[in-house]
Amino acid sequence: MPIHVGNLRCFLVRLPSLFLGLFLFAAGAVTNLYSGLGMSPWGVFHVGLSGISGLTLGQVSQLVGLAVLLLGWGLGFPPGFGTVMNMFFIGWFTDRIMEWGIVPRPADPLEQAALLLLSVMLIGVGSLFYLRVQLGAGPRDGLMVGLVKNLNRQVWLIRGSIEVTVLILGYFLGGPVGIGTVVTALTIGYSVQFAFRLGKFEGKSPQMNLWELYGYLLGKK
């Protein structure tokens, strides 16, 4: 079937924002780690797994992302193009950022605090750039939505339960838990919300899954 040229062009125009967002999100994760004050719950889990498996942090992020993507799909949340790119490229960018030394190591507590706050800002802005193109939310968001639908529980309860679970697992695996873990958990939502407001993006806007994207590229919608 022929591709709808106008819709293909519109899709391609969205890609720079998607990949910029994924890069900024990865930079936020590395900055969060390098602050040395403790990471977000998923970050704690990833670092813990990396420590016992011998895999790089990015590789662990990719494998966990794939497992979570498949689980969310099984629970009724089909992935989008952005979901798949999120799963692969955040991990890939994470390893490249660490390899190239883009993020500096802090020399004193003040720099540690600055890196921690910067990490929260980067994750917020990164979320804006990759979500506003509406090509699919991240794998972990898909898992949350799938559990909300299947368990018929409120979003805050499901999200909180997931994050507490991965935090506990990460802690016992040796992941970095500290004051930064608390600060990140308490501020990341506000950072994302503030970035959305600056970017004039409505967070409830629908995200396109792969089947919908296929139909869109064929001009069916």
N, C-alpha and C positions, 0 to 999 in steps of 0.2 A: 504494500500500500504506500502511496506517495506521502512524503513528509510535508507538513504545512510549513512553508518557508517562513512566514511571519511569526508563527509560534516557536519555531526553531531559533530564530533570531532573538526572540524575547527570552528564551531559555538560556542561550549562550551569554546574553548580556548580564544575567544574574550570577554567572559563575565567579567573576572576580570578587564580588561581595561575599559569596559563600566561602571561598578559599581564604580570603583575608580574615574572615571571622574565625575559621578553624585555626589559622596561624596565631591569631591573637589569643584564642582560648588556650592553645598549647603553651604560648609564652606565659600566660597567666599561671598555668600549672607548674611550669619550671620555676617561675619567680616565687610561687608559693612554697615550693620545696626548698629553694635556696635561702629563703628567709630564715630557715632554721628554727622557726617558732612553732612548728606543727602544721600539718596540712589539712585540707578538706577531707571528709570521710572517705570519698572515693580515692583521693590521693594517698591517704594512709594505707588503704587496701592495695593499691597498685604498687607502692613502694615495698610493702611487706611481701607481696608475691614476687616482686623482682629480686628481693634479697634472698629468698629461699630457692628460686628457680634458676637463677643465673641469667635470665633473660633481661634485656634492657627495659627501662621503664616504658618506652614507647611500644615495644613488643607486647608487654603485659597489657597495656592500655588497649591495644588492638584485639588481643585474644579475649579479654574481658568484654570489650565492646561487641565482638562477634557473638559471644555467648548470650549477652543481654539482649542483643538485637533479635536473635533466634527465639529466645524465651518470650520477648514481647510480641513477636509475630505469632507465636503459638497461642498467646493469650488474646489474640484478635486485634493487634495493632500492626498493620502492614507497614514495612519501612518505606521511606522515600529515598530519592537519589541523595539528598542531603544527609539522610541517616547513614547510608553506606559510606559516603565520603567522610562523615564525622568519625565513624568507626575506624577507618583506615588512616586518614590524614592527621588527626590530632596526635595519634601515636607516632606517625612518621615525622611530623614537625617537632614533636617533643624531643626525639632523639637527635634531630639535626640542630636544634637550638642548643642542646647540651654539648654536642660535638663541636659546634662552631664557637662556643663561648660567648654567645650573644648577651646572655644575662650575667651581670657581674656578681661576684661573691661579696657579701657584706663584710665590712671590716669592724663594725661596732654595733651595739644594740640599736642605735638610732637608725642606722642603715637597714638593719633587720626589720624594724618596724615599718620603714618606708617601703621595703620590698613587699612586705605582707599586704600593705594597703594598695600598692601598685598591682599586686596579683589579683585582688578583688576587682579593681577597676578594669583590668585587661579582660577578665572573664566576663564581666558585664557587657563591655563594648563588643567583645568577640561574639557573645550570644546574640546581640542585636544584628550584627552583620550577617551571621549565617542563618538566623531565623527569619529575617525580614524578606528573604527571597522566596520563602514558603515552599521549599523543596523537600521538607521533611525535618522533623525534630530529631534530637539525638537519641541513641539507643536506650539510654537510661530513662529518658522521658517516656519512651514507648513502653518500657517495662512498667513504669508507674501508672500510665493510662490503662494498660491491659489489666493490671491488678485492681485498679479502681472499678473498672467495668465488671470484672468477674467476682470480686468480693463485695461489691456494693458498699464500699466504705468511702469516707471523705478523703480528699486529696492530701490534706495535711497529715492525716494518720498514716496513709500508705507511704508517702514520701519520707516522713519521719522514721517509720519502721525500717524502710530500706536503708536509709543513711546510718541509723544506729547499728543495724546488722553489719554493714560493711565496715563501719568504724571499729566495732568489737573484733571482727575477724582480722582486720588490718593491724589492730593493736597487738593481738596475740601472735601475729606473723612478724612482729618487729617493726611495724610502720611508725613514722614519726607523729606522735600525738603531743599536743602542747596547747599553750594559750592561743596560738595561731589557728588551731582547729576550731576553737570556740568562736574566735573573732570571724573567721571565714564563714562558719555556719550561720552566724547571726547577721552578717552584713551582705552576703552574696545576693540574697533576694532583693535587697534595696538597691544594690549596684545594677542588677539587671533591669529593675523597674525604672531607675533613673536614666539608664542608657536608652531604654525604650521610649521614655518621654522625650529625651533630647532628639532621638531619631524619628519621632512622631510615628512610632510603630505600635499597632494594637496587638498586644500579646496573644489575644484570643483569635487572631486571624487563622483560618484553616491552613493546614500544611498538606501538600500534595504527596500522595504515595506513588510508588513506582507504576502501578497500573493506571492511575489517573494521569501521570506524566506521559505514559505511552499514548493514551487517548488524546491528550493535549497536543502532542507532537504530530499526531495524525489529523489534527483539526476537528476532533470530535467534541471539543468543548472550548 
